[in-house]
Amino acid sequence: MMDKNIKEEIVEKVSQDDLHLFMKGTPLFPECGFSNTVVQILTYLDAPFSSTNVLENEDIREGIKEYSNWPTIPQLYFKGEFIGGCDIIKEMFESGELKEELKDVII
Amino acid sequence: MKIGLQDIYLNRNMTIKKEELETMIIQAFPEAKVEIIDLAGDDNHYSLIITSKRFSGISRIDQHKMVYEALDGKMGNELHALTIKTLVN
């Protein structure tokens, strides 16, 4: 079971900005191809996002998987809700669905 | 079997055979059309395209969760990289 403080930290992270990405590495220096793909898509769409590098925090890395019941990183949250990992975000981007979904926050 | 650091560096015991992956998916989705590609030839990077009528009316996230469930905790552990595409027929 996830520590209560970790859960609170996750809730805080996903609610502080419209878009929050849990990733390996940072947007400037992604350390995994899947994380990089999501960063590139959000950058391409001009959608501002904050991020958490799970490689720097093992508790968050495991906690986020339990929080969303999703076994992999990256994980993208929009307005506090998990909207997908790399495959889903890529699919939504290619179909134009992502741009539509994020239209309020795109610059 | 105990897995040592050496094994992790060399990726031993951290992979899954294509046949094993296929069997797990087919057992959970006997009705589905399943296509698996070993992307790098290293038993560790796969692409899965699965077409099933059971995905009808279910969100993409939940469709992928059904696939992850079929893999019984292997995703993110033995199985490092699996690209999933779910389709409804």
N, CA and C atoms of all chains as a GROMACS GRO file, in nm:
protein
  588
    1MET      N    1   0.083  -0.121   0.000
    1MET     CA    2   0.000   0.000   0.000
    1MET      C    3   0.087   0.125   0.000
    2MET      N    4   0.038   0.224  -0.071
    2MET     CA    5   0.111   0.348  -0.085
    2MET      C    6   0.102   0.432   0.042
    3ASP      N    7   0.213   0.491   0.079
    3ASP     CA    8   0.220   0.582   0.192
    3ASP      C    9   0.123   0.700   0.169
    4LYS      N   10   0.059   0.744   0.278
    4LYS     CA   11  -0.040   0.852   0.267
    4LYS      C   12   0.026   0.981   0.216
    5ASN      N   13   0.148   1.007   0.264
    5ASN     CA   14   0.217   1.129   0.222
    5ASN      C   15   0.251   1.128   0.073
    6ILE      N   16   0.286   1.009   0.022
    6ILE     CA   17   0.317   0.997  -0.121
    6ILE      C   18   0.192   1.025  -0.203
    7LYS      N   19   0.080   0.969  -0.157
    7LYS     CA   20  -0.044   0.992  -0.230
    7LYS      C   21  -0.078   1.142  -0.230
    8GLU      N   22  -0.061   1.205  -0.116
    8GLU     CA   23  -0.088   1.350  -0.108
    8GLU      C   24   0.003   1.428  -0.201
    9GLU      N   25   0.129   1.385  -0.208
    9GLU     CA   26   0.225   1.453  -0.295
    9GLU      C   27   0.183   1.438  -0.442
   10ILE      N   28   0.135   1.319  -0.477
   10ILE     CA   29   0.090   1.294  -0.615
   10ILE      C   30  -0.032   1.379  -0.647
   11VAL      N   31  -0.128   1.381  -0.555
   11VAL     CA   32  -0.250   1.460  -0.577
   11VAL      C   33  -0.213   1.607  -0.598
   12GLU      N   34  -0.119   1.654  -0.517
   12GLU     CA   35  -0.076   1.793  -0.529
   12GLU      C   36  -0.013   1.819  -0.667
   13LYS      N   37   0.072   1.727  -0.709
   13LYS     CA   38   0.139   1.743  -0.838
   13LYS      C   39   0.040   1.746  -0.954
   14VAL      N   40  -0.056   1.654  -0.952
   14VAL     CA   41  -0.148   1.646  -1.066
   14VAL      C   42  -0.254   1.756  -1.063
   15SER      N   43  -0.269   1.824  -0.948
   15SER     CA   44  -0.370   1.930  -0.946
   15SER      C   45  -0.312   2.070  -0.959
   16GLN      N   46  -0.179   2.083  -0.947
   16GLN     CA   47  -0.125   2.220  -0.948
   16GLN      C   48  -0.121   2.283  -1.088
   17ASP      N   49  -0.103   2.200  -1.192
   17ASP     CA   50  -0.104   2.253  -1.328
   17ASP      C   51  -0.204   2.175  -1.413
   18ASP      N   52  -0.248   2.237  -1.524
   18ASP     CA   53  -0.343   2.166  -1.610
   18ASP      C   54  -0.284   2.037  -1.663
   19LEU      N   55  -0.154   2.043  -1.701
   19LEU     CA   56  -0.089   1.924  -1.757
   19LEU      C   57   0.032   1.889  -1.673
   20HIS      N   58   0.038   1.766  -1.629
   20HIS     CA   59   0.156   1.722  -1.555
   20HIS      C   60   0.200   1.586  -1.606
   21LEU      N   61   0.329   1.576  -1.633
   21LEU     CA   62   0.383   1.452  -1.689
   21LEU      C   63   0.479   1.385  -1.591
   22PHE      N   64   0.450   1.262  -1.556
   22PHE     CA   65   0.546   1.180  -1.480
   22PHE      C   66   0.632   1.109  -1.584
   23MET      N   67   0.761   1.135  -1.579
   23MET     CA   68   0.849   1.085  -1.685
   23MET      C   69   0.984   1.041  -1.629
   24LYS      N   70   1.061   0.974  -1.716
   24LYS     CA   71   1.198   0.939  -1.680
   24LYS      C   72   1.288   1.047  -1.740
   25GLY      N   73   1.358   1.119  -1.653
   25GLY     CA   74   1.439   1.231  -1.698
   25GLY      C   75   1.360   1.360  -1.693
   26THR      N   76   1.410   1.460  -1.765
   26THR     CA   77   1.344   1.591  -1.767
   26THR      C   78   1.309   1.626  -1.912
   27PRO      N   79   1.220   1.724  -1.932
   27PRO     CA   80   1.183   1.759  -2.070
   27PRO      C   81   1.306   1.793  -2.155
   28LEU      N   82   1.407   1.856  -2.095
   28LEU     CA   83   1.527   1.890  -2.172
   28LEU      C   84   1.620   1.771  -2.190
   29PHE      N   85   1.610   1.674  -2.098
   29PHE     CA   86   1.699   1.560  -2.104
   29PHE      C   87   1.622   1.432  -2.065
   30PRO      N   88   1.532   1.390  -2.156
   30PRO     CA   89   1.456   1.268  -2.127
   30PRO      C   90   1.550   1.147  -2.124
   31GLU      N   91   1.523   1.055  -2.033
   31GLU     CA   92   1.611   0.938  -2.022
   31GLU      C   93   1.541   0.810  -2.066
   32CYS      N   94   1.439   0.825  -2.147
   32CYS     CA   95   1.367   0.708  -2.199
   32CYS      C   96   1.293   0.753  -2.325
   33GLY      N   97   1.294   0.670  -2.426
   33GLY     CA   98   1.233   0.706  -2.553
   33GLY      C   99   1.084   0.733  -2.544
   34PHE      N  100   1.014   0.658  -2.458
   34PHE     CA  101   0.869   0.676  -2.446
   34PHE      C  102   0.837   0.811  -2.382
   35SER      N  103   0.915   0.845  -2.278
   35SER     CA  104   0.897   0.976  -2.214
   35SER      C  105   0.927   1.086  -2.314
   36ASN      N  106   1.032   1.066  -2.390
   36ASN     CA  107   1.071   1.165  -2.491
   36ASN      C  108   0.959   1.189  -2.592
   37THR      N  109   0.893   1.082  -2.635
   37THR     CA  110   0.784   1.096  -2.733
   37THR      C  111   0.675   1.189  -2.681
   38VAL      N  112   0.636   1.169  -2.555
   38VAL     CA  113   0.528   1.252  -2.499
   38VAL      C  114   0.574   1.398  -2.487
   39VAL      N  115   0.698   1.419  -2.445
   39VAL     CA  116   0.753   1.554  -2.436
   39VAL      C  117   0.749   1.622  -2.574
   40GLN      N  118   0.792   1.549  -2.677
   40GLN     CA  119   0.795   1.605  -2.813
   40GLN      C  120   0.655   1.643  -2.860
   41ILE      N  121   0.557   1.558  -2.830
   41ILE     CA  122   0.419   1.585  -2.873
   41ILE      C  123   0.366   1.711  -2.804
   42LEU      N  124   0.385   1.721  -2.672
   42LEU     CA  125   0.334   1.836  -2.598
   42LEU      C  126   0.404   1.964  -2.644
   43THR      N  127   0.533   1.953  -2.672
   43THR     CA  128   0.609   2.069  -2.718
   43THR      C  129   0.559   2.112  -2.856
   44TYR      N  130   0.537   2.013  -2.942
   44TYR     CA  131   0.487   2.041  -3.077
   44TYR      C  132   0.352   2.113  -3.071
   45LEU      N  133   0.267   2.071  -2.977
   45LEU     CA  134   0.134   2.130  -2.966
   45LEU      C  135   0.134   2.263  -2.892
   46ASP      N  136   0.252   2.306  -2.842
   46ASP     CA  137   0.260   2.426  -2.759
   46ASP      C  138   0.172   2.416  -2.636
   47ALA      N  139   0.169   2.300  -2.578
   47ALA     CA  140   0.091   2.280  -2.456
   47ALA      C  141   0.186   2.284  -2.336
   48PRO      N  142   0.176   2.389  -2.252
   48PRO     CA  143   0.268   2.398  -2.139
   48PRO      C  144   0.239   2.290  -2.035
   49PHE      N  145   0.344   2.230  -1.982
   49PHE     CA  146   0.324   2.124  -1.883
   49PHE      C  147   0.436   2.128  -1.780
   50SER      N  148   0.403   2.080  -1.660
   50SER     CA  149   0.507   2.060  -1.560
   50SER      C  150   0.538   1.910  -1.557
   51SER      N  151   0.650   1.874  -1.495
   51SER     CA  152   0.685   1.732  -1.497
   51SER      C  153   0.754   1.690  -1.368
   52THR      N  154   0.750   1.560  -1.345
   52THR     CA  155   0.822   1.499  -1.233
   52THR      C  156   0.913   1.392  -1.289
   53ASN      N  157   1.039   1.397  -1.250
   53ASN     CA  158   1.134   1.294  -1.291
   53ASN      C  159   1.127   1.179  -1.190
   54VAL      N  160   1.065   1.068  -1.232
   54VAL     CA  161   1.046   0.957  -1.137
   54VAL      C  162   1.178   0.888  -1.103
   55LEU      N  163   1.280   0.909  -1.187
   55LEU     CA  164   1.410   0.846  -1.157
   55LEU      C  165   1.475   0.908  -1.033
   56GLU      N  166   1.424   1.025  -0.995
   56GLU     CA  167   1.480   1.091  -0.877
   56GLU      C  168   1.406   1.057  -0.750
   57ASN      N  169   1.294   0.988  -0.763
   57ASN     CA  170   1.216   0.956  -0.645
   57ASN      C  171   1.148   0.820  -0.659
   58GLU      N  172   1.205   0.719  -0.598
   58GLU     CA  173   1.156   0.582  -0.611
   58GLU      C  174   1.014   0.568  -0.555
   59ASP      N  175   0.982   0.642  -0.448
   59ASP     CA  176   0.848   0.632  -0.389
   59ASP      C  177   0.741   0.684  -0.485
   60ILE      N  178   0.774   0.794  -0.553
   60ILE     CA  179   0.680   0.848  -0.652
   60ILE      C  180   0.672   0.753  -0.770
   61ARG      N  181   0.786   0.698  -0.810
   61ARG     CA  182   0.791   0.607  -0.925
   61ARG      C  183   0.696   0.488  -0.905
   62GLU      N  184   0.700   0.430  -0.786
   62GLU     CA  185   0.611   0.317  -0.757
   62GLU      C  186   0.470   0.366  -0.725
   63GLY      N  187   0.464   0.479  -0.652
   63GLY     CA  188   0.334   0.532  -0.608
   63GLY      C  189   0.244   0.570  -0.723
   64ILE      N  190   0.302   0.628  -0.828
   64ILE     CA  191   0.219   0.675  -0.939
   64ILE      C  192   0.156   0.556  -1.014
   65LYS      N  193   0.228   0.444  -1.016
   65LYS     CA  194   0.175   0.325  -1.082
   65LYS      C  195   0.052   0.272  -1.008
   66GLU      N  196   0.060   0.281  -0.876
   66GLU     CA  197  -0.052   0.235  -0.794
   66GLU      C  198  -0.168   0.335  -0.803
   67TYR      N  199  -0.133   0.463  -0.804
   67TYR     CA  200  -0.233   0.570  -0.806
   67TYR      C  201  -0.326   0.556  -0.927
   68SER      N  202  -0.266   0.529  -1.043
   68SER     CA  203  -0.345   0.522  -1.167
   68SER      C  204  -0.378   0.378  -1.206
   69ASN      N  205  -0.324   0.282  -1.129
   69ASN     CA  206  -0.335   0.141  -1.166
   69ASN      C  207  -0.285   0.120  -1.309
   70TRP      N  208  -0.166   0.174  -1.334
   70TRP     CA  209  -0.106   0.171  -1.468
   70TRP      C  210   0.042   0.138  -1.450
   71PRO      N  211   0.093   0.033  -1.515
   71PRO     CA  212   0.224  -0.019  -1.477
   71PRO      C  213   0.345   0.051  -1.536
   72THR      N  214   0.323   0.150  -1.623
   72THR     CA  215   0.441   0.207  -1.691
   72THR      C  216   0.449   0.359  -1.679
   73ILE      N  217   0.567   0.409  -1.705
   73ILE     CA  218   0.597   0.552  -1.714
   73ILE      C  219   0.636   0.577  -1.860
   74PRO      N  220   0.599   0.685  -1.924
   74PRO     CA  221   0.536   0.807  -1.874
   74PRO      C  222   0.385   0.795  -1.847
   75GLN      N  223   0.337   0.891  -1.769
   75GLN     CA  224   0.194   0.904  -1.745
   75GLN      C  225   0.160   1.053  -1.752
   76LEU      N  226   0.060   1.084  -1.835
   76LEU     CA  227   0.020   1.224  -1.850
   76LEU      C  228  -0.113   1.249  -1.780
   77TYR      N  229  -0.116   1.358  -1.703
   77TYR     CA  230  -0.238   1.396  -1.631
   77TYR      C  231  -0.287   1.530  -1.683
   78PHE      N  232  -0.417   1.535  -1.709
   78PHE     CA  233  -0.480   1.658  -1.756
   78PHE      C  234  -0.592   1.695  -1.660
   79LYS      N  235  -0.582   1.815  -1.603
   79LYS     CA  236  -0.678   1.861  -1.502
   79LYS      C  237  -0.700   1.755  -1.393
   80GLY      N  238  -0.588   1.698  -1.349
   80GLY     CA  239  -0.593   1.603  -1.238
   80GLY      C  240  -0.625   1.460  -1.275
   81GLU      N  241  -0.654   1.437  -1.403
   81GLU     CA  242  -0.696   1.302  -1.443
   81GLU      C  243  -0.594   1.237  -1.536
   82PHE      N  244  -0.568   1.110  -1.514
   82PHE     CA  245  -0.477   1.035  -1.600
   82PHE      C  246  -0.537   1.021  -1.739
   83ILE      N  247  -0.466   1.069  -1.842
   83ILE     CA  248  -0.524   1.056  -1.977
   83ILE      C  249  -0.448   0.959  -2.067
   84GLY      N  250  -0.330   0.915  -2.024
   84GLY     CA  251  -0.266   0.812  -2.105
   84GLY      C  252  -0.116   0.803  -2.086
   85GLY      N  253  -0.063   0.690  -2.132
   85GLY     CA  254   0.081   0.670  -2.140
   85GLY      C  255   0.124   0.701  -2.283
   86CYS      N  256   0.243   0.661  -2.319
   86CYS     CA  257   0.298   0.697  -2.449
   86CYS      C  258   0.210   0.652  -2.567
   87ASP      N  259   0.167   0.525  -2.567
   87ASP     CA  260   0.090   0.474  -2.682
   87ASP      C  261  -0.040   0.551  -2.702
   88ILE      N  262  -0.110   0.575  -2.593
   88ILE     CA  263  -0.241   0.641  -2.602
   88ILE      C  264  -0.225   0.787  -2.643
   89ILE      N  265  -0.126   0.855  -2.584
   89ILE     CA  266  -0.103   0.995  -2.618
   89ILE      C  267  -0.065   1.007  -2.766
   90LYS      N  268   0.019   0.913  -2.811
   90LYS     CA  269   0.061   0.913  -2.951
   90LYS      C  270  -0.061   0.892  -3.045
   91GLU      N  271  -0.144   0.796  -3.007
   91GLU     CA  272  -0.263   0.767  -3.087
   91GLU      C  273  -0.357   0.888  -3.090
   92MET      N  274  -0.375   0.951  -2.973
   92MET     CA  275  -0.464   1.068  -2.964
   92MET      C  276  -0.406   1.185  -3.043
   93PHE      N  277  -0.274   1.196  -3.043
   93PHE     CA  278  -0.208   1.303  -3.118
   93PHE      C  279  -0.230   1.281  -3.267
   94GLU      N  280  -0.209   1.158  -3.312
   94GLU     CA  281  -0.219   1.128  -3.454
   94GLU      C  282  -0.361   1.146  -3.508
   95SER      N  283  -0.460   1.120  -3.421
   95SER     CA  284  -0.599   1.133  -3.467
   95SER      C  285  -0.652   1.275  -3.453
   96GLY      N  286  -0.572   1.363  -3.390
   96GLY     CA  287  -0.618   1.501  -3.370
   96GLY      C  288  -0.698   1.520  -3.241
   97GLU      N  289  -0.726   1.406  -3.175
   97GLU     CA  290  -0.805   1.407  -3.052
   97GLU      C  291  -0.736   1.485  -2.939
   98LEU      N  292  -0.604   1.472  -2.934
   98LEU     CA  293  -0.528   1.534  -2.824
   98LEU      C  294  -0.535   1.687  -2.835
   99LYS      N  295  -0.518   1.737  -2.955
   99LYS     CA  296  -0.523   1.881  -2.978
   99LYS      C  297  -0.661   1.934  -2.935
  100GLU      N  298  -0.762   1.860  -2.968
  100GLU     CA  299  -0.899   1.898  -2.934
  100GLU      C  300  -0.918   1.898  -2.782
  101GLU      N  301  -0.872   1.792  -2.720
  101GLU     CA  302  -0.885   1.776  -2.574
  101GLU      C  303  -0.810   1.888  -2.498
  102LEU      N  304  -0.694   1.926  -2.551
  102LEU     CA  305  -0.610   2.022  -2.480
  102LEU      C  306  -0.630   2.166  -2.526
  103LYS      N  307  -0.732   2.189  -2.609
  103LYS     CA  308  -0.742   2.319  -2.675
  103LYS      C  309  -0.747   2.439  -2.579
  104ASP      N  310  -0.802   2.417  -2.459
  104ASP     CA  311  -0.809   2.527  -2.360
  104ASP      C  312  -0.672   2.570  -2.310
  105VAL      N  313  -0.576   2.478  -2.310
  105VAL     CA  314  -0.446   2.510  -2.250
  105VAL      C  315  -0.337   2.536  -2.354
  106ILE      N  316  -0.367   2.503  -2.480
  106ILE     CA  317  -0.267   2.527  -2.585
  106ILE      C  318  -0.252   2.678  -2.608
  107ILE      N  319  -0.126   2.722  -2.614
  107ILE     CA  320  -0.098   2.866  -2.629
  107ILE      C  321  -0.136   2.914  -2.769
  108MET      N  322   1.456  -1.843  -0.871
  108MET     CA  323   1.599  -1.816  -0.892
  108MET      C  324   1.631  -1.673  -0.847
  109LYS      N  325   1.743  -1.659  -0.782
  109LYS     CA  326   1.784  -1.526  -0.737
  109LYS      C  327   1.844  -1.449  -0.855
  110ILE      N  328   1.802  -1.325  -0.869
  110ILE     CA  329   1.856  -1.243  -0.976
  110ILE      C  330   1.961  -1.149  -0.920
  111GLY      N  331   2.083  -1.158  -0.969
  111GLY     CA  332   2.191  -1.072  -0.923
  111GLY      C  333   2.203  -0.947  -1.009
  112LEU      N  334   2.281  -0.855  -0.960
  112LEU     CA  335   2.304  -0.731  -1.035
  112LEU      C  336   2.358  -0.759  -1.174
  113GLN      N  337   2.448  -0.856  -1.178
  113GLN     CA  338   2.510  -0.898  -1.304
  113GLN      C  339   2.402  -0.933  -1.408
  114ASP      N  340   2.300  -1.006  -1.361
  114ASP     CA  341   2.193  -1.048  -1.452
  114ASP      C  342   2.116  -0.928  -1.504
  115ILE      N  343   2.098  -0.831  -1.414
  115ILE     CA  344   2.022  -0.713  -1.454
  115ILE      C  345   2.100  -0.635  -1.560
  116TYR      N  346   2.231  -0.621  -1.538
  116TYR     CA  347   2.313  -0.552  -1.638
  116TYR      C  348   2.306  -0.624  -1.772
  117LEU      N  349   2.308  -0.756  -1.765
  117LEU     CA  350   2.311  -0.833  -1.888
  117LEU      C  351   2.170  -0.865  -1.939
  118ASN      N  352   2.070  -0.814  -1.864
  118ASN     CA  353   1.932  -0.835  -1.905
  118ASN      C  354   1.886  -0.980  -1.895
  119ARG      N  355   1.958  -1.062  -1.821
  119ARG     CA  356   1.915  -1.201  -1.804
  119ARG      C  357   1.796  -1.204  -1.710
  120ASN      N  358   1.706  -1.295  -1.733
  120ASN     CA  359   1.587  -1.314  -1.650
  120ASN      C  360   1.494  -1.193  -1.650
  121MET      N  361   1.522  -1.097  -1.734
  121MET     CA  362   1.439  -0.978  -1.737
  121MET      C  363   1.368  -0.969  -1.872
  122THR      N  364   1.361  -1.081  -1.940
  122THR     CA  365   1.299  -1.079  -2.071
  122THR      C  366   1.185  -1.181  -2.076
  123ILE      N  367   1.112  -1.177  -2.184
  123ILE     CA  368   1.002  -1.271  -2.202
  123ILE      C  369   1.000  -1.314  -2.349
  124LYS      N  370   0.981  -1.444  -2.369
  124LYS     CA  371   0.980  -1.496  -2.506
  124LYS      C  372   0.850  -1.455  -2.576
  125LYS      N  373   0.860  -1.436  -2.705
  125LYS     CA  374   0.743  -1.397  -2.782
  125LYS      C  375   0.628  -1.498  -2.765
  126GLU      N  376   0.664  -1.628  -2.765
  126GLU     CA  377   0.562  -1.733  -2.754
  126GLU      C  378   0.488  -1.722  -2.620
  127GLU      N  379   0.566  -1.691  -2.515
  127GLU     CA  380   0.506  -1.679  -2.382
  127GLU      C  381   0.409  -1.561  -2.378
  128LEU      N  382   0.452  -1.452  -2.436
  128LEU     CA  383   0.369  -1.332  -2.443
  128LEU      C  384   0.241  -1.362  -2.521
  129GLU      N  385   0.257  -1.427  -2.633
  129GLU     CA  386   0.145  -1.463  -2.720
  129GLU      C  387   0.044  -1.552  -2.645
  130THR      N  388   0.098  -1.652  -2.574
  130THR     CA  389   0.011  -1.745  -2.500
  130THR      C  390  -0.071  -1.671  -2.395
  131MET      N  391  -0.007  -1.580  -2.323
  131MET     CA  392  -0.078  -1.506  -2.218
  131MET      C  393  -0.191  -1.422  -2.277
  132ILE      N  394  -0.161  -1.357  -2.389
  132ILE     CA  395  -0.262  -1.271  -2.451
  132ILE      C  396  -0.377  -1.355  -2.506
  133ILE      N  397  -0.344  -1.465  -2.573
  133ILE     CA  398  -0.448  -1.547  -2.635
  133ILE      C  399  -0.536  -1.614  -2.529
  134GLN      N  400  -0.473  -1.652  -2.418
  134GLN     CA  401  -0.552  -1.712  -2.310
  134GLN      C  402  -0.656  -1.614  -2.256
  135ALA      N  403  -0.617  -1.489  -2.244
  135ALA     CA  404  -0.708  -1.388  -2.189
  135ALA      C  405  -0.805  -1.335  -2.295
  136PHE      N  406  -0.761  -1.340  -2.421
  136PHE     CA  407  -0.846  -1.289  -2.531
  136PHE      C  408  -0.857  -1.394  -2.641
  137PRO      N  409  -0.926  -1.508  -2.612
  137PRO     CA  410  -0.931  -1.615  -2.713
  137PRO      C  411  -1.003  -1.572  -2.841
  138GLU      N  412  -1.085  -1.468  -2.830
  138GLU     CA  413  -1.165  -1.425  -2.946
  138GLU      C  414  -1.089  -1.325  -3.035
  139ALA      N  415  -0.976  -1.278  -2.986
  139ALA     CA  416  -0.911  -1.164  -3.051
  139ALA      C  417  -0.818  -1.203  -3.164
  140LYS      N  418  -0.795  -1.105  -3.251
  140LYS     CA  419  -0.692  -1.118  -3.353
  140LYS      C  420  -0.568  -1.053  -3.291
  141VAL      N  421  -0.459  -1.130  -3.284
  141VAL     CA  422  -0.341  -1.084  -3.212
  141VAL      C  423  -0.219  -1.083  -3.303
  142GLU      N  424  -0.152  -0.970  -3.306
  142GLU     CA  425  -0.028  -0.962  -3.383
  142GLU      C  426   0.084  -0.908  -3.294
  143ILE      N  427   0.190  -0.988  -3.280
  143ILE     CA  428   0.301  -0.945  -3.196
  143ILE      C  429   0.428  -0.938  -3.280
  144ILE      N  430   0.498  -0.827  -3.267
  144ILE     CA  431   0.626  -0.813  -3.338
  144ILE      C  432   0.736  -0.791  -3.236
  145ASP      N  433   0.842  -0.871  -3.247
  145ASP     CA  434   0.961  -0.852  -3.164
  145ASP      C  435   1.044  -0.743  -3.232
  146LEU      N  436   1.037  -0.623  -3.176
  146LEU     CA  437   1.090  -0.506  -3.247
  146LEU      C  438   1.241  -0.504  -3.259
  147ALA      N  439   1.310  -0.558  -3.157
  147ALA     CA  440   1.455  -0.545  -3.156
  147ALA      C  441   1.526  -0.680  -3.157
  148GLY      N  442   1.448  -0.788  -3.158
  148GLY     CA  443   1.508  -0.921  -3.156
  148GLY      C  444   1.577  -0.954  -3.025
  149ASP      N  445   1.536  -0.885  -2.917
  149ASP     CA  446   1.602  -0.905  -2.788
  149ASP      C  447   1.509  -0.960  -2.680
  150ASP      N  448   1.391  -1.010  -2.720
  150ASP     CA  449   1.290  -1.062  -2.626
  150ASP      C  450   1.247  -0.955  -2.525
  151ASN      N  451   1.260  -0.832  -2.560
  151ASN     CA  452   1.237  -0.727  -2.460
  151ASN      C  453   1.161  -0.606  -2.513
  152HIS      N  454   1.154  -0.591  -2.644
  152HIS     CA  455   1.081  -0.478  -2.702
  152HIS      C  456   0.980  -0.532  -2.803
  153TYR      N  457   0.853  -0.523  -2.767
  153TYR     CA  458   0.750  -0.581  -2.852
  153TYR      C  459   0.646  -0.477  -2.892
  154SER      N  460   0.583  -0.507  -3.004
  154SER     CA  461   0.466  -0.431  -3.043
  154SER      C  462   0.349  -0.529  -3.048
  155LEU      N  463   0.239  -0.491  -2.988
  155LEU     CA  464   0.120  -0.577  -2.986
  155LEU      C  465   0.003  -0.502  -3.047
  156ILE      N  466  -0.058  -0.563  -3.147
  156ILE     CA  467  -0.182  -0.508  -3.202
  156ILE      C  468  -0.290  -0.611  -3.173
  157ILE      N  469  -0.390  -0.572  -3.099
  157ILE     CA  470  -0.493  -0.667  -3.060
  157ILE      C  471  -0.631  -0.613  -3.098
  158THR      N  472  -0.704  -0.695  -3.170
  158THR     CA  473  -0.836  -0.656  -3.218
  158THR      C  474  -0.941  -0.746  -3.154
  159SER      N  475  -1.031  -0.686  -3.079
  159SER     CA  476  -1.133  -0.766  -3.012
  159SER      C  477  -1.263  -0.689  -3.003
  160LYS      N  478  -1.374  -0.761  -3.010
  160LYS     CA  479  -1.502  -0.691  -2.995
  160LYS      C  480  -1.528  -0.657  -2.848
  161ARG      N  481  -1.450  -0.718  -2.758
  161ARG     CA  482  -1.469  -0.688  -2.616
  161ARG      C  483  -1.424  -0.546  -2.580
  162PHE      N  484  -1.350  -0.481  -2.668
  162PHE     CA  485  -1.307  -0.344  -2.640
  162PHE      C  486  -1.416  -0.242  -2.670
  163SER      N  487  -1.522  -0.289  -2.734
  163SER     CA  488  -1.627  -0.198  -2.778
  163SER      C  489  -1.689  -0.124  -2.658
  164GLY      N  490  -1.696   0.009  -2.670
  164GLY     CA  491  -1.760   0.090  -2.566
  164GLY      C  492  -1.674   0.113  -2.443
  165ILE      N  493  -1.548   0.069  -2.447
  165ILE     CA  494  -1.458   0.084  -2.331
  165ILE      C  495  -1.352   0.188  -2.365
  166SER      N  496  -1.317   0.272  -2.267
  166SER     CA  497  -1.216   0.376  -2.292
  166SER      C  498  -1.082   0.312  -2.327
  167ARG      N  499  -0.999   0.388  -2.399
  167ARG     CA  500  -0.868   0.337  -2.439
  167ARG      C  501  -0.784   0.296  -2.317
  168ILE      N  502  -0.791   0.380  -2.212
  168ILE     CA  503  -0.715   0.347  -2.092
  168ILE      C  504  -0.759   0.212  -2.036
  169ASP      N  505  -0.889   0.190  -2.029
  169ASP     CA  506  -0.937   0.062  -1.975
  169ASP      C  507  -0.908  -0.055  -2.069
  170GLN      N  508  -0.908  -0.029  -2.200
  170GLN     CA  509  -0.870  -0.135  -2.295
  170GLN      C  510  -0.726  -0.180  -2.268
  171HIS      N  511  -0.638  -0.081  -2.251
  171HIS     CA  512  -0.498  -0.114  -2.225
  171HIS      C  513  -0.482  -0.183  -2.089
  172LYS      N  514  -0.564  -0.140  -1.993
  172LYS     CA  515  -0.558  -0.205  -1.862
  172LYS      C  516  -0.598  -0.352  -1.871
  173MET      N  517  -0.695  -0.383  -1.960
  173MET     CA  518  -0.734  -0.524  -1.980
  173MET      C  519  -0.615  -0.605  -2.032
  174VAL      N  520  -0.538  -0.543  -2.122
  174VAL     CA  521  -0.420  -0.611  -2.177
  174VAL      C  522  -0.315  -0.630  -2.067
  175TYR      N  523  -0.291  -0.524  -1.990
  175TYR     CA  524  -0.192  -0.533  -1.882
  175TYR      C  525  -0.232  -0.643  -1.783
  176GLU      N  526  -0.364  -0.652  -1.757
  176GLU     CA  527  -0.414  -0.754  -1.664
  176GLU      C  528  -0.382  -0.894  -1.716
  177ALA      N  529  -0.395  -0.912  -1.847
  177ALA     CA  530  -0.366  -1.042  -1.907
  177ALA      C  531  -0.219  -1.078  -1.889
  178LEU      N  532  -0.135  -0.976  -1.873
  178LEU     CA  533   0.010  -1.001  -1.862
  178LEU      C  534   0.052  -1.023  -1.716
  179ASP      N  535  -0.046  -1.019  -1.628
  179ASP     CA  536  -0.027  -1.066  -1.490
  179ASP      C  537   0.097  -1.005  -1.421
  180GLY      N  538   0.107  -0.873  -1.425
  180GLY     CA  539   0.215  -0.806  -1.353
  180GLY      C  540   0.351  -0.806  -1.422
  181LYS      N  541   0.357  -0.869  -1.541
  181LYS     CA  542   0.488  -0.874  -1.609
  181LYS      C  543   0.526  -0.739  -1.671
  182MET      N  544   0.422  -0.662  -1.707
  182MET     CA  545   0.449  -0.533  -1.770
  182MET      C  546   0.521  -0.441  -1.671
  183GLY      N  547   0.629  -0.382  -1.716
  183GLY     CA  548   0.707  -0.295  -1.627
  183GLY      C  549   0.807  -0.374  -1.544
  184ASN      N  550   0.800  -0.506  -1.551
  184ASN     CA  551   0.898  -0.589  -1.482
  184ASN      C  552   0.977  -0.670  -1.584
  185GLU      N  553   0.938  -0.800  -1.603
  185GLU     CA  554   1.009  -0.880  -1.704
  185GLU      C  555   0.997  -0.816  -1.842
  186LEU      N  556   0.882  -0.754  -1.863
  186LEU     CA  557   0.855  -0.696  -1.993
  186LEU      C  558   0.878  -0.547  -1.986
  187HIS      N  559   0.984  -0.503  -2.049
  187HIS     CA  560   1.022  -0.362  -2.036
  187HIS      C  561   0.943  -0.274  -2.131
  188ALA      N  562   0.940  -0.314  -2.256
  188ALA     CA  563   0.881  -0.224  -2.355
  188ALA      C  564   0.781  -0.298  -2.443
  189LEU      N  565   0.656  -0.264  -2.426
  189LEU     CA  566   0.552  -0.321  -2.509
  189LEU      C  567   0.463  -0.208  -2.558
  190THR      N  568   0.463  -0.190  -2.688
  190THR     CA  569   0.375  -0.090  -2.747
  190THR      C  570   0.242  -0.157  -2.775
  191ILE      N  571   0.136  -0.098  -2.725
  191ILE     CA  572   0.005  -0.162  -2.740
  191ILE      C  573  -0.086  -0.079  -2.828
  192LYS      N  574  -0.150  -0.146  -2.923
  192LYS     CA  575  -0.256  -0.080  -3.000
  192LYS      C  576  -0.379  -0.169  -2.994
  193THR      N  577  -0.487  -0.113  -2.943
  193THR     CA  578  -0.610  -0.191  -2.932
  193THR      C  579  -0.708  -0.145  -3.040
  194LEU      N  580  -0.774  -0.240  -3.102
  194LEU     CA  581  -0.873  -0.208  -3.205
  194LEU      C  582  -1.000  -0.287  -3.177
  195VAL      N  583  -1.112  -0.230  -3.221
  195VAL     CA  584  -1.240  -0.298  -3.202
  195VAL      C  585  -1.286  -0.352  -3.337
  196ASN      N  586  -1.332  -0.476  -3.340
  196ASN     CA  587  -1.389  -0.526  -3.467
  196ASN      C  588  -1.536  -0.555  -3.455
   0.00000   0.00000   0.00000
